[in-house]
Amino acid sequence: MTDLRAVGVAEPAGDSSAKVIYLRSYGERDRDDHAVVGQVLDATVEMLRGAAFADLTTRRIAEQAGVPHAELCAYFRSKDAIVAEVYLGLLRGAPLTVDVDEPARARVVTLFDQLVMLLAEEPALAAACSSALISTEPSVQSIRKRIHGELHRRVRTVLRSSAWPEVAETLEFSLVGAMVQASSGATTFRDTADTLARVVAAVLPDGS
């Protein structure tokens, strides 16, 4: 499958905010919009609302989705890959609005709060995503790169040109760690978001 890049385009707005849109390539759209893929992802989310991730198998997911197991396996080699793809879809579906009148610190805190709280109402799905994102399963690696690419796009978009690359990398690293920690249940999503806000304040100077 072709390695794809995320592209951010800001829509003109009447105020100081700009909505940033994600554009996909044709190759990715063909795959993401395939009926089987959608059925599998939807079935997985539904199952995780009533079953533990450890109890899921690709065969059970295929049955829930109403697709042949062999066809599911043509798109996903493991349940970890399916859940990672679910998470990628949630990230890409999250709105991204940049208020250019706000300082960089405030913009980053707003973004991080949104991303950390993304799965706060879905603890079972959050735990599954956490497990999938630290999985060593080879089929997850390419999806994880796309997830990190999406997080990178969002962080760089809200920072604009106000930070050195090393600062952006530090913020991205902190975000990923916080998201995994919250999703694993090690702490609450709200506490994690608040802690991350303090990390951002330490990394970005006041008024930046």
Secondary structure, DSSP 4 states (H G I P E B T S, - for coil): ------EEEEPP-SSSEEEEEEE--HHHHHHHT-HHHHHHHHHHHHHHTTS-GGG--HHHHHHHHTS-HHHHHHH-SSHHHHHHHHHHHHHHHS--EEETTS-HHHHHHHHHHHHHGGGTT-HHHHHHHHHHHT---HHHHHHHHHHHHHHHHHHHHHHTTSS-HHHHHHHHHHHHHHHHHHHTTSS-HHHHHHHHHHHHHHHSPTT-
